[in-house]
Amino acid sequence: MKFIINEFEKIVCTGLFLSMALLGFANVVVRYGTNYSLAATEELLTNGFLILTIFGAAIAARRGEHLAVTVLYNVLPRHAKTVVFMLSVLLSVTLLCMSAYFSWEVLSNQFNSGTRSYGLGLPAWYYHVAIPFGFILIAIRFLQRAWQEMNGNVEPTIGGADV
């Protein structure tokens, strides 16, 4: 169970990417074999990419691999670096929580209005149900990484290479 909790976003991304690759391959085979297209695959793949991006961002947050502009950070004294690091964590988590909130609002609106997808005619909220939870997962993983860096359990990544 601990493995699933620790590697949840990797499991989701692996399953989703494998499914998307197989679906895209099937579409190519059908298109070239019959001159017809599986039209619904565009809808499934587009929404799959959205979810894959969000859960991939959670993987990057856990590893401390998000893009950072560190030109000014690198020249700060140690105490100021800690303050800037904590401020960046606070702002990042705030942004992620706001993204989760607003994506939940979109999801609620889709659910209440009965909006349907354009290709398959499925309820639109089916595709977006993972998005607010994905943003919360990114925030959790971001906080986990920050906690590990503050306790010295991992090497800080923010002061690495200048971007």
N, C-alpha and C positions, 0 to 999 in steps of 0.2 A: 504494500500500500504506500509506503514511503517513497518508493521508486516512482509510482504514478504521480504523486503529489510533486515531487522534485522535478520530474521530467514531463509534466503534463503538456506544456506547449510544444515540446519536441514531438511527442506522440501525435498530437493534433496535426502539426505541420507535416509529419511524415505520411500519415493517412490521407490527408487532404491533397498533398502533392502527388502521391501515387495515384489517387483517384482522378485527379485532373489530368495527369499524363496519359492514363489509360483512356479517358474520355476524349481527349484531344486526338490521340492516335486513332481511336475508333472513328472519329469524325473524318479524319484524313482518308482512312481506308474506304469508308462509305462514299465519300465525295469523289475519289478517283476511280473507284470500282463501279459506281452507278450513276455518276454525274448529278447526284442529289446530295443534299447536306442535312446533317442532323441539326436543325435550326436551334433547338433548345440548348445545345451544348454551349453556345455563346453566352447565354444567360447564366448557366451553371458555372462556366469557367470565369466569367467576369466577377461574379459574387465570390467564387472560390479564391480568386486572387486577393480580393479585399480582406477576407478572413485570414488568408495565409500571411498577408502583410502585417496584420495586427498581431497575430501570434508569433510571427518572426521577430517583431519588435520586442516582444516579451523575452525571447531568447537573447537578443542583443542586450536588453536591460539587465538580465541576470548575469551576463558575462562582462558587463561594463564596456560594451563596444559601440555605444552611440556616439555619433559625431560630436566633437567638442572643439570650440575655438579657444585655444589655450595661450595665445600670444601674451596677453596681459597676465593671465593666471601664473604663468611660469616665472614672471619677474617679481611676484608678490612675496613678502616675508611669510614665514610658516604660519603665524597666527592669522594673517589675512587670508591665506589659502584655505584655512579651515572655515572661516566665515563665508567666503565665496562658495566653497563646496556645499555648506549647509544651505545657503541661499539658493543655489542651483537645484538642490534636492527638493527644497520646499516649493519652488516655482514649478519644477517639473511635475511633482506629484499633484499640485493644484491644477495644472493644465490637464493632466490625465484624468483627474476626478471630474473636472468640468466636461471633458470630452465624453466620459462615461455617462454623466448626467444628461447631456444633450442628445447623445445617441439613444439613451433610454427614452427620452421624449419623442424622438423620431419613431422608435419602435412602438411605443404606445399609440402614437398617431396612426401608424400603419395598421396596427391591430384593431383599433376602434373604428377606423374608416373603412376597413375591409378592402384596402388596396390590393390589387392582384398584379403579379408579374406579367411582363409583356409577352414572354415566349411560351411558358407552360401554363400560365393562368393560375399559378399557386399563390397563396397569400404571401404578400411581399415581406411580411415580418419573418417568415421562415428563414430567409437569407440573412437577415440582420439581427437575429436573436443572439448571436455570439459576440457581436461588436461591443456592447457596453461591458460585458464580462471580460472581453479581451483587454479593454482599456484598464479595468480594475486589476487584471492580472499583470499588465505592464507596470502599473503603479506599485503593486506588491513586490514584483521582482526588482524594481528600481530601489525600493526601500531595503530589500534584502541585501542588495549589492552595496548600498551606502552603509548599512550597518556593518557588513563585513569589512569594508574599507576603513571605517572609523575605529573598529576594534583591532585592526592590523591582521585580520585573517587572510586577506588577499592584498596584492599589490594595487595601489591606487592607479586608476587608468586615466584620470582627468589630466594629469600633468605629463602625459606621454609625448607624442609628437605634435608639433605645431601644425595647425591646419589653416 
